[in-house]
């Protein structure tokens, strides 16, 4: 029997954030080609990728409401996805050090009532980092599977001076924006009688 709510992501951070709604759901890590098309803006790419993940989730669970997201970090038009190893993480952190970058999360909810998607953008100011700080942080392993090579909900928080916009968006699932999308998709939110 297909689940009524599916998270099309293997991210433990998205799983934890979606659990805040108090709704039962299953996890289906949707595998899609995550390459960004030439000339595609980071926000448009994130939204397109979230839609592709949601559609993959719908194929696996046709009667379910599927939540999908994709997060990209951008600075001066350059996209920083998950780094390719420790050297890539160090390069990314050196680029973001002392600068303000954007975190774009594409968000998609697909269900029997249709597909809704949008991009959510937050701006993050990272303080200037020393070479020793970058080496230490990369050695922890935390930045190796994170867009932008840092986790604001983890040790990476010590580098973040300010966030303009949604904190949960920076983590990978913008909850305030997701709430009405779930309601519009027919998900029975626990506070609605």
Secondary structure as UniProt FT lines:
FT   STRAND          5..7
FT   HELIX           12..19
FT   TURN            20..21
FT   STRAND          26..27
FT   TURN            38..39
FT   HELIX           42..60
FT   TURN            62..63
FT   STRAND          65..75
FT   TURN            76..77
FT   STRAND          78..80
FT   HELIX           85..96
FT   TURN            97..98
FT   STRAND          100..111
FT   TURN            112..113
FT   STRAND          114..126
FT   HELIX           131..140
FT   HELIX           142..145
FT   TURN            148..149
FT   TURN            152..154
FT   HELIX           155..159
FT   STRAND          160..164
FT   HELIX           167..171
FT   HELIX           175..184
FT   TURN            185..186
FT   TURN            190..191
//
